Amino acid sequence: MSRGTSPGRCRACRQPIDAEPLLVYRDMPVSAQAFPTADSVAADRGAELTVIQCPACGLVQLDGPPVPYHREVIRAAAFSTEMRVFRIGQFAAWVGQHGLGGRKVLEVGCGRGEYLELLEQCGTEAHGLEYAPAAEADCRARGLRVARGYVEGPDQRLAQAPFDAFVSLNFMEHWPDPVASLLGISANLADGGLGLVEVPNFDMIAERGLYSEFISDHLSYFTRQTFAATLERGGFQVLDCASVWHDYILSATVKKRQPVDLGLIQRRREEMAGALAAFLDRFPRGRTAIWGAGHQALAVIALAGLANRIRYVVDSAPFKQGKFTPATHLPIVPPTALESDPVSALIVMAAAYSDEVAALIRARHGPELAVAILRDHGLEMR
């Protein structure tokens, strides 16, 4: 079972929801596609629909399970001439702006391929993913690239992955666990992969009082804020988000989030270790001390491997004195140790207080004690 179907927790942020419902509709259709026949209409019964809001992230959502066909796309709007014209212009602009001509683009929930054809017309190598067997068969009969499936979570891999981009049009609101599905889509994209994602605009629905927009098929009701937050949780950076199609749709362009580049941090660590080693080489082993037992100094001592080259660490905080540096186990001593147990050199690692400390040391001990300050860019002699 998808984690998004478990009661009492937000579908997006997974925080508990124990607030009173915003709305309760009774005798509602059990789904938008459950049309009774002459043989079944006598047995048809209405269902209760409960609307709740997450107090943590603000997402408005239904408190209930998804409809049985929630993995399938049933798209009546695609038959509209006006919508077709809109999509052609939208896709052409999106493909052109992001250089997606000739690139592999996946439509997640492609239905019977109505928009796959348009993506092909706009110059992409369009691929579809659809769960409904009949819709998949229709796509294949029309010569479209399609696979049967539904993205449940981040461990899932699609046969034609990685894709350069994806589109998901008015489908995300049906997903029981939107974050897991988004993470799964992200996992099947190339680095820097783009996306065009659309959902009904709940900002507009609430502003206009469109009470009839609630239906069991739509599990989540996204405002611009909760839409962007859910996309971010799903592994994407939101490049832009706007209302389109008479304000009825929120349309977001997203980009697969890349890991933070910490190359500069690693280079600075290596450079600092080299500078510290060069400085320490000028003095007999164990004849150098460090001033400062703050978190930055503790990290430098550990990362630069200084423990066996330093005599002690000086710190003016009484609660640290008489103890040892964590992990590296250097004794922490008061400033008077510089007189009772003198050293030849001192490295000041006191962050914003370093200049003040260096000035006091120079005034007290004179030029016979070599003093260096650890700066962001390296060691500075004082």
N, C-alpha and C positions, 0 to 999 in steps of 0.2 A: 504493500500500500504506500502511495506517495505520502511523504510527511505532511504535505499540504492539506490532506483530508482529515487529519486528526483534529478533533474539536478543541476549542479553547485557546488556540495559538494562531498568531498572525501568519497568513500565507507568505508574506514577504520577509518580515524580520524575525519571525519565530518567537516573539515575546508573547506572554500570556495575555488573553483578552477576557476580562471578567466584568466588563461594563455592561450596563443595560443596553438592549438593542436600540438602534436608531429608528427602525421601522419594523413592523411585522405585518405582512400581507397574507391574508388567508384566502383559501379557495383559488389559488393561482394555478395557471397551467404548469404541469410538471416539467415541461421544457418547451422551447420554441419550435421543436420539430415533432412533437408527439401529437400527431393529428389522428384522432380516432376514426375508424371506419364505421360503416353501418353495422358491422358485426360487433364492434367493441365499444361503441359510444355509450351504451347503457352501463358499462362497468367503469367508465372513466370518472375519476375523482380529482378534485383540486388538491393542491399541496400548499403547505405553509412556507412562506419565504421570509427569512429573518435577515435584516441588514444590520451589521455591526461595524464598529470602527476600532482600529488598533490604537490604544492610547500612546504607544511608543512611537510608531512611524506615521500614524495618521491615515493609513490605507483603509478605505471603505470597502467592505467585502461581505459576501454571504456566509452565514454560518450554516454550512451544509455540504454534502458531497457533490461532486461534479455530475453532470448528466452522463449517461452511459457512453455517448458518442463524443466526449469532449476532445478526443485525440483527432477527430476528423474535422475537415473544413467543408462547410456547406454554405455556398456563397451565392446568394440571390442577386446582390448588388452588381456582380460582374456582368450581368446581362443588360445593365443600363448603358445606353449610348453615351450619356453625359459622363458616367464614371469611366468608361473606356477612354474617352478623349482626355480626361483628367489624368489617368494613369500613364498614358503614353507620354504626355508632356512632363509629368513628374519623373518617370523613369529616365527619360532622355536627359533631363537636366541633372539628375543624380549621377547617372553614368558618366556624363561629360565632365561634371565638376570634379569627380574623384578618379578619373582616368580608369574606369572599369571596362572600357571597350576590349573585347576579347578575353576578359577575365572570367573565372569561374564564380558564378553567383548562385547561391542556394535560396530557394523560396521554402521556408519552413511552414508547412501547411499549405500546399499548392492547390488543393481541391482538384478540380478537373482540368487544371492547367490553363485557366483563362488568362492569368497574368504571366505565366511562363512564356507564352507566345509573345507577349508584349516585351518582356525582358530580352528575348531573342531578337525581336525587331529593333531594339535599341542597341544591339551590338554586343551583348554579353554571351558567354557560354552558360546558359541557364540550366540549372538542375532543380528538380523538385523533390520534396519529401512529403508524402501523404500517407495517412494511416488507413483510409477507407479503401478496401480492395477494388471496388467498382470504379472509384475515381482514379486510382492508380492505373487500372486497365484502360480507361478512357484516354489518359495521358499517353500511354504507350501506343495506343491505336492511332494517335495523331502525330506520332514520331517524336514525342518530347522525352527528354531525359528525366527519369523519375525513379525513385526508390520508395518502397513501402516502409513506413516507420514513424516514430514519434520520439522526440528527444526528452527522455526522462531525467537525465542527470549528467554530471561531469565525467563519469567513467565511460560513457557511450561513445563509440567511434563509428562514423559513417563511411561507407565503402569508398566514396569518391573524394573524401577529405584529404588535405585541407582545402577549404574554399577561400577565395579572396574577399568575398562579401556575402551578406545574406539579407533577405527581406522577410518580414513577418507582418502581415497586414490584417489587423482586427482579429487576432487569434490569441494573443497573450492573455486577454481577459478571461479566456476559457481554461487556462492552465491551473491545475490544483496547486502546483508548486512552481511559481514563475521564476524564482531565483535559481532553483536546481536546473530547470530547463534552459535558462539563459547561460548558466555556467557550462551546460552541455553543448550549447551552440558555440560558445566561445572556444571550447576545447577542440572544435572541428574547423576552426578558422586559422588561416595563416597569420603569422605575426603582423600586427597592424591591420588586421581584417576589419572591414567596415560593415555597418548594418543600417537598414532602414526599417524602423519598428513603429507600428501604429496601433492605437487603442482608441475606443470611444472616449470623448472628452467629458469627464465628469464635472469639471469646472463649469462647462456650459450647461450640462444637465441640471446641476444644482441651482445655478443662477436663474434658469428659466422655469424651474419647478416641473421638469418633465418626469412626473411620477411614474409614467408607464414604461420607463426605460429599464426598470428592474425585472430580471428574468433569470430563471435557474441556470441557464446556459452561461451567463456572465458571472463568474465568481468574484472578480475584482473590479473596482470602479476607480480608475486612476485620475487624479488631478495632475496637473503639470508637475507639482512637487513630488507626489508619491510615485509618479511614473519615472521621473529622473532618478529618484532614490533607489527604486527597485532595479532599474537598469544598471546603476552603479554597483549594487550588491551582486548583480549577476555577472560582473567581470568586465563592464564596459565603461568607457568615458563618453559622456554625452556631449557631442559637438554642437548640436543645436536642437531646439524643440519648439515647434510652432503648431498652432491650430490651423487645420485645413478643411476643405470640403464643408463649407458653410459653418465652420467652427465645430462641426460634429466630431472631428477626429483630431487627436494629438499625434503629430508626426515627428519622430526623433531620428536624427542621424547619429550613430554611435560608432565608436572605435574600440576594438579589443584592447584592454588595458595591458600595457607592457610592464615588466618588472622595473623597479627603480634602478637606474644605473648608478652603482656605487663604485665605479672604477676610480673616480677621483679620490674617494675615501681610502681605497686600498693603496693607491699610489702615495698619498700623503703619509699613510702609516709606514710604508717602506722607506720613504725619504726621511721621516723623523727618526726611525730606528737607525738609519745610517748616520745621521747627524749626531745622535746621542752617542753612538759607538765611537765616532771620531773624537768627540769631546772627551769621553771617558778614557780613551787611549792615551791622553796626554798626562794622566795622573796614575800613581800606583793603585793597584786594585784595592778596593775597600777604603780609599781615601777621599771618596766623593759622597756627598749627602744630597737629599732632595728636600726641598721645603714645600709642604702641602700634602695633606692626606684627603683631599677632596676626590670626588668620583673620577674627574679627568686624570688626575695624577695617578690614582690607583690603576686606571685602565692603561696609561702609558707604561707604567712599571711592568705590568703583566705582558702587554703586547710587544714591548721592545726587549723583553727578556733581561731586565736590569737587576733582578733580585741578587744575583751572585757578584754584582759589581758595586753595589751601594752599601754604605756602612749603616745608615739609618735614615729615617724620614722625620723631619722636623714639622711640628704643627703646634700652633698656639692655642688650640682648643683643649682645655684640660680633660674633657671626657674621652678624648682619643689617646692621650698620653699614657704610656705604660702598657699599651696594647700593641697589636701587630697588624700590618697591612693584610687584608684578606687575600688568600690564594698565594701571595708572594712571601708573606711572613717576615717582613722587615720590621724591626722595632720602631715604634713611634715615640719620639722624645720631645721634651720642651725645648724652646729656643736656647736655654742656658747650656744645653749639651754642646753647642758650638764652641763654648769656652772650656767646659770640663772635659770634653772628648773631641778636640778639634780635628777638622778635615782640611784637605787642600783645596777643594772646590765644592761649590753648591749650585744645584740646578733649581731654580724657583719655578714651581708649577702651581701658582695660586690664582689662576684665571684672572679676573678683573682686579685683584689685589696685588698682582705680581710687581708692578712698578713701585707701589708703596713698600712692599716687603723688601725689594732689592735696595731701595734707598736707605731703609733702616739698617740693613745688613752692612752696606758700604760704610755708613756713618759709624757703626759700632766696631767693625772688624778691619776697616781700611783695605788697602790694595793687596795685602798678603793673601787674602782669601779670593780665589777666582770665582766670579759669579756670572751665571748665564740664566737668561729667562727663556722659558719655553713659549714660543709664539706659534700662531697658526702656520706660519710660513717656515718655521725652523727655530734654531737657537740664536739668541741675540746676546752678545757679551755686554756686561755692564761693569 
